[in-house]
């Protein structure tokens, strides 16, 4: 189960795949860290925007306007990049695209930290960084899915959410450290913003020593390079690796034959339309659970439950730590033990129950007085923490690997872009409307999200396909695609075939002509 799941081949292959998978997921860390330092806690709960040094440097008085623009411009840039990066990824490959995205992100960060004393320059930096962040988070799941062994693909793909949670948690402590440990100066906000350069540079430069995606190389008919990449990531060139390589090439050949090489026709094929809707829906569902909004506005939610004061900020800090611990527990020990589909619909129903209980208890018991939490308030906070744990075991991590693994190789970059851009779009929309919901509805906001949770659980039960333990080539059979083929036969032929060159085992052009 999870990290203890058996993977065929030598131990070094599994270790290399795990290290590679979590390394590529550093784009998720950047997403979380940036969220933490600028977006998650800018709403009068800490963060660079509330620092006196930041206000002095940029000379603004309208905190609300600046915060709204700061959030919206980066989300807009990330959405546009995530939706349009598939063309770059298709032409230049996953590895080079992520490296370019990190260069773009670093450029944006530099524009933010230079002492320009200009909000326009800072906003421009946010937009540019958003382009890099959106592109990186859209391509990383694809790269991961195309390199990971099927036995641990879910665990590695879910690493995006785990590192996101780590980024948020670290950002809390860095913000706290600079606000209390440094005198009022530009360094107070330049250090937390500028530190984003470190993980971005590590990811961008670290990919120099990695191989390009096996399946992208095979799609480009660069079979010798694809074979070399597969042997590198598996740490072996034995029969199992030959079988997998043959499976990959047969799958590509069948995709070509079924679609006659026309990408527009591929997207319109019923099986692929269905998958596009699933990628859109699973990331929409991630936002509809209410947990993203809870992350953005945790202090406001906890103020409703336990009252104002320092305790709600302490609870917020513990809330961030719990996300990292629970998500890591799921990824390392349960991600490859539990099936995707029941995990999502059962967790949706459980979160809905928790939210309803929170609202009922809050409405039927006395509220906090004199900034003192009541037993009922403490109980509801505990219920919110339980809801967060359920989310980190399901809707938090699972959309990332699922949206990348369900598509055929030829259109995977398009499908993943649709899914991740959906995440960015509705992340922005829910972060925009949630503070107004809290102000108008109070704890009834929990009931609203409970209704959405039940809706998403029902849709998952009716329409989601199970993918755990299946290779990405087997998805064609699961979704009844015209490109479906006998995977076991292809693997057997790959293991038994005797060819002078691995690139000659099965030629795509020959299969197209059959």
N, C-alpha and C positions, 0 to 999 in steps of 0.2 A: 504494500500500500504506500502511496506517496513516494517518499525518498527511498523507501525500502523495496519498491517494485522491481522485480527482476527484469533486466534488459538483455536480450541476446548479445553475445559477443564478449570481448574482454572488459574487465572492470574499468580500464582507462577510458574506454569509449563512453561509458555511462557518466563518468566523472567529467569528461570533456564536454559532453552534451549539457550537463547541469550547469557547469561554469559558463558555457557559451550562452545558454538560455537566460540565465539571470543577468549576465553582463549586457546582453542586448536590451534587457528590460530596464536598463538605466534611464531610458527615455521616460519610463513611468515615474522614476524617482524625480526627474526634473519637473514633471507635471505636478507631482505632489509638493515638492519644495517651493516651486513658484506659487502654487495655490496658497501655501502656508504663509509665505512672507508678505504677499501683496493682497491676495484676495480673501483667504480664509479668515483673517483676523483684522481686516481694515475697518470693520464696522464698529469702531469705538471699543475694541477689545484688545488693543495692542497692534503690533505690526508697524511697518515703516511709515505708513501714511499718518499715523497719529503722533509720530515723533516730532518734537519741537524743532529739531535740527532740519528735518525734511521740510517743514513749513517755512522755516527761515530761508532755506536755500532757494525754494521755488516761489516764495512770496504769494501764497494763495490763502483765501479765507473761507471759500465755499467747499468744505470737506466733502459734502454729499456729491456735488458735481464732479469733483476730481476723482472720487472713488468710483463713480459710475462710469466715467470715461476710461479710467485705468483698467477696469474689469472688461468692459465691452470691447475695447480695441484689440486686446490680446485674444479674447475669445473669437472675435470676428476673423482675425488673421489665422488663428489655428483652424477654424472651420473651413475657410477657403483653401488653406494648404492641404488639410486632410482630405478634402473632397477632390482636389485636383492633382495630388501628388502621384496618382497611379500612372499617369503618362510618363513621368520621369522615372519612376521605379521600373516600368515596363521596358524602357529603352536602355537605361544605364545599370540596372540591377539594384538589388536591395542594399547591398553593402555600400556602394558609392552614394546612393541616395541618402542613407542615414548619415554618412560622413558629411555630405553637403548640408544637410539639415542642421547638424551640430555647428558647422561653420556659420550658418545663418543665425542660429540661436545665439552664439557667442558675440556676433556683430551687434545683435539687438541688445544684449546685456551691456556691452561696452558703451553703446549710445545712452543707456540709462544711467550709468555710473559716472560718466565724464562730468566735470563741474560746469555744465552749460548754464545752470540756473534758468533753464527754459523748459516749461512743461511741454511745449511742442516737441522738443527734442526727446524728452522722456517718453511721450506718447509714441513717437516714431520708433523708438527702441522697443516699446511694448509690441507694436505691430510686427516689426521684423522678427523679434523673438517668438511671437505667436506663429509666424510662418514656419520657423524652424521646429518649434514644439509640436505643431499640428502635423507636419510632415513626418517627424520622428515617431510620434505615437501611432501614426497610421501604418508605417512601413515595418516597424519592429515586430508586431504580432505576425505579419506575413513571413518575415525572415525566420522567426522562431519556429513557426508551424512547418515551414519547408525544410528545416534542418533537424527537428527534434525526432527522436524515436517515438513511434506511436504509443508505446507503453507508458511514457511519461510526458507526452505532449501537453496534456491538460495541466500538469503541475508546472511545467516551464512557461506555458502561455499565461497562467494565472500570476506569474511573477510580476507582471505589470502592475497589478493591484497591490501586491505586497510591498513593492518598492515605492509605489505611490504613497502608501501609508507610512513608510519609513521617512520619506521626504517631508511629509506633513509634520510628523513628530519631531524630526530634527529642526525644522524651521521654527517651531514653537520655542525651543530652548535657545536657538541662536538669537531670535528676536528678543527674548527675555534677557539674555546675556549682554547684548549691546545696549539695551535700554537702561540697565542698572549698573553695568560695569564700565561704561565709557562716559566721559563728560559730553556735554551737549556739543556736537560737532558733526560735520558731514560724514565722518566715518561711521556714525551710528546707523545710517541707512545705506551707505555705500558698501559696507562689509557684507551684510546679509544679501543684498542684491548681487554684488560682485562674486560671491562664493558660488553662484550658479555656474560660473565659468569652469570650475574644477571638474564636476561630473560630466559636463558637456565635452570638455577637452579629453577626458579619460575615455569616453565612449567613442568620440570621433577618431582619436589617434589609435586607440586600442584595436579598432576594426582593421587597421592596416595589416595586422598579423593574422587576420581571420580569412577564411575562404568565402567565396561568393555562394549564394544559395544553390543547392544541388538542383532543385527543380527549375529555377530560372535558367541555369546553364543548359539543362536538358531541353528546355523549351526553345532555347536559341540554337539547338542542335550542336552545342559545344560539348560533345559527350565525353571526350577525354578529360576535360576540365571538371565536368560534373562527376565523373568517376573518382577523380583525385579528391574532390571536395567531400564526397560521401565517405571515402576511406579515411579521410582526415577526421571528420566528425564522429565516425563510428570507431576509430582506432583499430581498424581491422580491414582485411580485404578477402575474408573467407566466404564460404558458401552463402551465409545469411545476407551478407552485404551484396553479393552478386544477385541474389534473389530479389532484394529490395530495388536494386538498380534496374533490373529487368522489368519489375512491376512499374516503376516510374516511367520507363520509356514506352511500354505497352499502353499505359494510361494516356500518355500524351498523344500517341498515335491514334488511339480510339477517339480522343477529343477532336483531333483534326478530321478524322473520317466522318464523325457524326455531324460536324458543323461545316464541312467543306472549307475550313480555313477562314470563315467570315466572322469576325469578332462581334459585329452587330447582331448577327443571327444567334450567336452563342448567348448573348444577354437576353434575347427574346425567347429562348427556349423555355418551356414551362418549368423544368426542373431548376433552371438558373434564376428565373423570376421568383420562384418560391424561396430560393436561398437568399436573394437580395432582400426580400421582405423579412426573412428571419434575421438577417444581420441588422437591418433597420430596427426591427421590433425588439431584439434582445438588448440593444443598447438604449432604446427608448425605455424599456422596462427597468433597466438599471437606474435611470433617473426617476422613474415613477415610483420606485420604492420609498422615496422620501429621505433616504439616508444621505444622499448628496446634499440636499437642502439642510439636513440636520448638521452635516459637517460644516457647511458655510456659516450657519447661524446658530451653532450650538449654545453660545452664551445667552442668546435671546430666548431659545427654547427652555434652557435651564432656569432662566429668570422667571419665566411663567410658572415653573414647577416649584422652585425653592426660594424665590425671591432674589432681590438684587444683593450686591455685595461681592466680596472677594471669593466666597465659596463657589459661585457659579463659574468663575474663571479657573479655579482649581479643578472643578469637575470637568471642564472643557479639556484641560491638559491631560487628565486621566483618560478621558474619552479618546483622545488621539493615541495614547499609548496602548489602550485596549484594542484599537483597530489593528495596529501592527502585530500585536501578539496573537490575536485570534485569526487574522488572515494567514499568518505564518504557520500556525497550528494546522489549519485546513490544508494549506498547500503541501506541507511536508508530510502529513500523515493520512489525509483523507481524500485528496484530490483524485487519486487514481483508484480509490476503493469504492466511492459512491458514483452512481451513474449521474450524468448531467441533468437529464429531464426531471426525474423525481426530486432531485436536490433543489431545482429551481421552483417547481410548483408547490412543494411542501413548505419550503422556506417562505414563499410568498404568503401562504395562508397563516403561518406562524407569526410573521411580522404584522399582518393585519390584526390578529388577535391581541398582540402586545400593544399596538397603537390604540385599539379600542379600550383596552383596560386602562391605559394611561389617561385617556380622556375621561372615562367614567369616574375613576378615582379622583382626578383633579376637580371634576364638577360636583362631586358629592361629599367632599371633605373641605374643611376650612383651609383657606389659602395661607401662605406665609405672612408673618407679621414681624415688623422691626428687623427685617433682613435675617430672620431666623427660620431655618428649614423645619418643617413639621415632619412627623413620622410618615404621613401620607406622601409628602413631597419627596422624601428619601426613597420611599417604595417606588414611586413613579420614575425617579431617576434610575433606580436599579432595573426597572422594566425597559427603559430606553437603552441601557447598556446591554441588556439581553437581546433586544432587537438588533443592536449594532453587531453583536456576536453572530447572530443568525445571518445577517447580511454579509459579513466577512467570510462566512462559510458557503456562500452561494452567489448571490447577484453581484457582489463586489468583484470577485476574481473571474467567474466563469464566462462572462461575455467576451473577454479578451481572446481566449483560445478558441472559443466556439465560432466566432465570426470569421476567424482566419482559416479554420480547418475544414469548413463545409464546402468551400469553392474548389472547382477544378483549377489546375495550375495556370491555365491560359487566361483566366479572368480573376484570379485570386486578388491581385492588387486592386482591381475595381471594386470587388465585393467588400474587402476590408476597408477601403476608403469610405465607402457608403456607411458602414457600421460605425467607424471611429468619428467620422464627421457628424453623424447623428448624436453621438455622445457629446461632442463639443457644442452642438447647437442647443440641445435640451439642457445641458449643464448651464449654459448661459440663461436660457429662458426661465428655468426653475429658480436660479439664483436671483433673477430679476423680480419674480412675482412673490417669492416666499416671504420677504419682510413685510409686504403689504398684507399677505394672508395672516401672518402672526399678529399684526396690528389690528386687523379687523375681526378675525375669528378666534384668536387666542388658542386654547388647547384643542379647539375643533379642527385645527389644522391637521392634527394627528388622525382624526376620523377621515378627512379627505384623502390622506395618503393610504389609510387602511382600505378604502374603496378601490384605489388604484392598485394596491397589492393584490386584492382578490381578483380584479380584472386580469392582471398580468398572469396570475397563477392559473386562471382558467384558460387563457390563450396558450400558455405553455403546455398544459395538459392536452389540449386539442391539436396543436400544430407542430410542436417542436419534435425533431427527430433525435434519437439517441446516437451519439458518436463516440462514446468512450471506448478505447482500445482498438479503434479502427484506423487503418492508414488513410492518408488523404486521398489515395486512389480508390479506396473502397467506398468513398462518399458517393461515387457515381451509381453504385448499386443501391445504396441506402435511399437516395433521392430519385431512383428510377429514371436515371438519365439515359439518353440514347447512346452515350459514350461508355456505358457500363460494360465490364468485361470480366472474365473469370480470373480473379486475382490469384487464387491458389495455383492455377495452371501456369500463369505467367511466372510466379515465384519458383515453381518446380522446374520450368524450362531454364530459368536463370541459374539455378543451382546445378542442373545437369548439363547445361550447354558447355561445349568446348570450343572456344574461339580464340584466335590469335590476338584479337584486339577487343577490348570491352566495348569500344565504340561501334563494333561491327556485329554485336550480338543480335540486335534488332534495329534495322534502319527505318526511321520514320517514313522516309520517302517510299520505301518498299511496301510498308504497311498501308500507306495511303493508296497505293495502286492496286492492292488486293481486292 
